[in-house]
Amino acid sequence: MAEVKLYFSSHGITDDASRINYTLGLLDGATKLWQQDHGTSQADVDRQAGYIAHTFNDFKNVLEQSFTPTQQSFEAERELHYYRQQGKYIKEYITNFSVLASHAGLTDSTSL
């Protein structure tokens, strides 16, 4: 998302609709499927509520809320898979392991 904001800033794009459309054009894979589902369901909700348009910040927040926890969990699980003590004190290793396990959504019994 930082790269998208940088693009908007460097090209002077301030219109919310243009920002949303540009960002939607960049989506791929799971985010593209999310966009198709979210666009349809959100349009129905918006129509019923009489809501016209989202701001880019609203759109960005929904997108980040939809994917950040999943991505964080995936990244933490991957780090945990390759995590080694490598000369760290055991207390530091256990603390870092516990943090990664928590971010990966693993319970104590699952982690072990």
Sequence and secondary structure as in RCSB ss.txt:
>XXXX:A:sequence
MAEVKLYFSSHGITDDASRINYTLGLLDGATKLWQQDHGTSQADVDRQAGYIAHTFNDFKNVLEQSFTPTQQSFE
AERELHYYRQQGKYIKEYITNFSVLASHAGLTDSTSL
>XXXX:A:secstr
 HHHHHHHHHHT   HHHHHHHHHHH  THHHHHHHHHHHHHHHHHHHHT     HHHHHHHHHHHHHHHHHHHH
HHHHHHH   TT  HHHHHHHHHHHHHHTT  HHHH 
